[in-house]
């Protein structure tokens, strides 16, 4: 599976952004390879994110132009700055489909592209079981751009308390990743505001 992540920073009208995602659904559902979309936000921090999922890399890339109008509309309504990123999903774990209102932690990572497969193997065998065993775990996506080595790990939790507990445990594990050349960048703590996972 392949993904596109839109991140609006300095967003002012979060609910308006959710409305645009909802209004864009008929277009999304009509595009080849569409597999789902979620919208999340850190209201206090002015961050609004949209994750769209695609069957193949070609499907994702072909959808970019078809959604240009929706992206511009999003900028007009939300304000702030928009970053568009493309990833490959390397690890997906779903205890249950995350409902609207659940808590989302997004951690930005980067590594040497030549180390991606080795590091993902370590993540699956050693880190993933610890995350999924934590109280309140709902879902995880580990997404990487193989060309640049930049990526994001999103974990979804039943509520903010479960997420905060998981965040503390994640901090304690990071030396294991750093020893393997993984750089940890920003963490973003959000709420899922919209989901369409057909």
PEPE-V925613 format. One record per backbone hydrogen bond with DSSP energy under -1.0 kcal/mol. CO is the residue of the C=O (numbers start at 0). NH is the residue of the N-H. If there is no record, write none. Layout:
((CO/NH) (CO/NH))
//
This chain:
((0/88) (1/53) (2/86) (3/51) (4/84) (5/49) (6/82) (7/47) (8/80) (12/16) (13/17) (14/18) (15/19) (16/20) (17/21) (18/22) (19/23) (23/27) (24/28) (27/30) (30/33) (32/54) (35/52) (36/195) (37/50) (38/192) (38/193) (39/48) (40/190) (41/45) (41/46) (45/9) (45/10) (46/41) (47/7) (48/39) (49/5) (50/37) (51/3) (52/34) (53/1) (55/59) (56/60) (57/61) (58/62) (62/66) (64/67) (66/70) (67/71) (68/72) (69/73) (70/74) (71/75) (72/76) (73/77) (74/78) (77/11) (80/8) (82/6) (84/4) (86/2) (87/143) (90/141) (92/139) (98/101) (101/191) (102/156) (103/189) (104/154) (105/187) (106/152) (107/184) (108/150) (109/182) (111/114) (112/115) (114/118) (115/119) (116/120) (117/121) (118/122) (119/123) (120/124) (121/125) (122/127) (126/130) (127/131) (128/132) (130/133) (133/136) (135/157) (137/94) (137/95) (138/155) (139/92) (140/153) (141/89) (141/90) (142/151) (143/87) (144/148) (148/110) (149/144) (150/108) (151/142) (152/106) (153/140) (154/104) (155/137) (155/138) (156/102) (158/162) (159/163) (160/164) (161/165) (162/166) (163/167) (164/168) (165/169) (166/170) (167/171) (168/172) (172/175) (173/177) (174/178) (176/179) (176/181) (177/180) (182/109) (185/107) (187/105) (189/103) (190/40) (191/100) (193/38) (195/36))
//
